Amino acid sequence: MPPQNIEEMSIFPRISLKPEVTDYLRSVFLNKEVLAAVGHQEAECRFQKLLTCLSHPPSYTCVRASTHLAPLEEIRHKLGEELKKQMCSSSAEEVEVQILPHPRIPDVLLLPVDGPRPVHQLSSEVVVGALCGSAVLRGAHVFVPGIVASPKYMKAGDVVSVLSDLDGRCTRGATSFQGNRVFVGNGVAQIGRSSIFCTDEPAKGIGVRMVEPLYQSPSFDGVLPNLAFLQNLPSVVVGHVLGPRPGERILDMCAAPGGKTCHIAALMRDQGEVVALDRIRNKIDRIRQNAQMLNLHSIKVYCFNSTQAVSSDPTQGAEGPPFPPESFDRVLLDAPCSGLGQRPNMSCTWSLKEICSYQPLQRKLFHAAVRLLKKGGVLVYSTCTVTLAENEEQVAWALDTFPCLTLQPQEPHIGAEGMLGAGLSPEQLRLLQRFSPELIWDQTGTAASLACRADGDTIGFFIAKFLKN
C-alpha cells in the first residue's frame, strides 16, 4: 500500500518541464481567485503535489468491462482466472488477484497496483524511451521498438535493469547512457542485442519481460480483449455523463483510438447510430478494430476534420460528413489538448507555445459541435489536461458565446468541482467535474478504501456537460 508521507511517496523526481511551462502552470494554480480562497501556502503546496503525482502512476488499474456482452461478475471471474494463470507462470508462489467492482460505476473493475516496491538495480542496463518507460509503470512489458540502448553482449535470457530516458537524448543503438534517466524495474531479455539493432527488418514483440517492476500491476497484453478494456477512470465517466440512450444518433468528434466511441455504443446497447470522426487516417482503422472486437455494429467511422463537419447545404443527403445542422441528439467533444494530466509522465519537452496552441482549435470544434447538436440535445466537452485555458476558461467562453447552452449536473460526479480562476460562479463550478490527483496525493495511504482512492488518484481530467436550449 502506498506510504503516507509525500516525501516517501515521491520515488521519482517531479515531472520535468521547460522552465517557461513550469512558470505558466504555477501562475494557473496560484491565480488570484485561488489565492483568495485557499491562501498562498496551500496553493503552492497543491502545485508542487501536482508536479510530483504526474510523474507517478495511479495506485490502481481501471478496466472497463464489456457488460453489453456479459454480466460484470462473470467478467470479473474470468479476468481473475486469466490473471492468476499469467502470474503463476511468472512466479512460484500462489498469487491472490484482487479485482473490485467500482461502487458507483456499473461497468468498472479496479485492480490495486503494488508499489513502489523495493527492487534492487543491476549493473546490466537496457534504456527505453520515455513513453515505453511510462507504459512499464502501468504494467506493460518492454516491446522491442521502445528499446534505445542495451549492453554490448546482451542475449536472450539475460537479467537486466530497465531505465527510462526522460529527455530523449540517448542515441539509438548505444551500449550505455548516463543522461537523465530513471529506473523502472528489472526484467529478462527475450531477444539478443543484434536482433534489435543489427537487422534490416525491425523486430517486433516483447524485448524485455518485466519480472520485478517497480510498480506491479497485471500485464493486459492479449487478456480477454473483447471483455476487459483498459481505460482511465475519468474516460469511462465521460461516457456515463454523456448518457446515451438506445435509438439516438450520437457524434464523437475526435474519436481515435475509439475507447469512448465503443463505450457510447455499448451504453446504447448497440441500438442507434454512433458517428465517429477523426482526421488522422491510420487512427481510423484502430476505431474499426476496437468496434469489431467488441462486437459493436452501430458505429460508423469517417476520416474527417470535425471543424468542417457542418454542411452549408441543408439538402445534403449523403450519409457521411459534412452533416446538416442539428443532426445529432448528443455530441461528445473529447478535444485535442496539451495532455498535461496524463500519468505517469516524467517529462514533457513541449514549449509554452505548443502547450498554449490548443485553445483556438478547441473553440473551432465547439462552434461545429453546437451547430450539429439538436435543440434539447446534450454536449459533453472533455480534456485530459490541467490548464484553466483549455478547461474552465473554455466553459466561460462557451456560455458567453452560445446563449443557447446551459451547464448541467453530471452523473456520476466523482471528481472535484471546477477550479477557481475563470470567473465562473460557485454554482457553475459545482456542475463541472475536474479530476485533480494533487488534492489527495498525500492521503492515498491504507486508511482510504480502494474505491475512495480510485476516484481521486486518477489522471488529470476535465468534464463539462451542456444542454442546448
Secondary structure, 3 states (H helix, E strand, C coil): CCCCCHHHHCCCCCCECCHHHHHHHHHHHCCHHHHHHHCHHHHHHHHHHHHHHHCCCCCEEEEEECCCCCCHHHHHHHHHHHHHHHHHHHCCCCCCCCCEECCCCCCEEEEECECCCCCCCCCCEEEEEHHHHHHHHCCCCEEHHHEEECCCCCCCCCEEEEEEECCCCCCCCECCCCCCEEEEEEEEECCCHHHHHCCCCCCCCEEEEEEEECCECCCCCCCCCCCEEECCHHHHHHHHHHCCCCCCEEEECCCCCCHHHHHHHHHCCCCCEEEEEECCHHHHHHHHHHHHHCCCCCEEEEECCHHHCECCCCCCCCCCCCECCCCEEEEEEECCCCCCCCCCCCECCCCHHHHCCCHHHHHHHHHHHHHHEEEEEEEEEEECCCCCCCCHHHHHHHHHHCCCEEECCCCCCCCECCCCCCCCCHHHHHHCEEECHHHCHHHCCCCCCHHHHHHHCCCCEEEEEEEEC
